[in-house]
Amino acid sequence: MKADRLQLRIDDASKRHLEQAAAAAHLSLSAFVLQAAQQRADEVLADRALVHLPPRAAQNFLDALDRPATASPALRDALAGPVDVTWAD
């Protein structure tokens, strides 16, 4: 059972904007705002995640960062060809 409550003050235009988006997503306003806030929190925290590597792996990683990027022939071919996009409804 949910017990904690989060309160915030918001101007009328912002609230209407969020209500419209929530309705378009077929969610309650609370569910929409919580989902959006959690998604943004995940993005922020992912940028700050620590990666622990053993010394050799850390050195390999640093060496790879120092090397210029190269594209494989398969990637070059894929990017040079025509783009065929099909949009799903």
VENURGI-V474439 format. One line per field, one symbol per residue. psi: psi as a letter, one per 20 degrees, with the letter a starting at -180 (. if undefined). A space follows every 10 residues. Layout:
psi=???
This chain:
psi=pphqqpqqqq rgggggghgg ggghjlqrgg ggggggghgh gggghhijqq ppqqgghggg ggghhiqqqq pqhgggghhh rqpopppq.
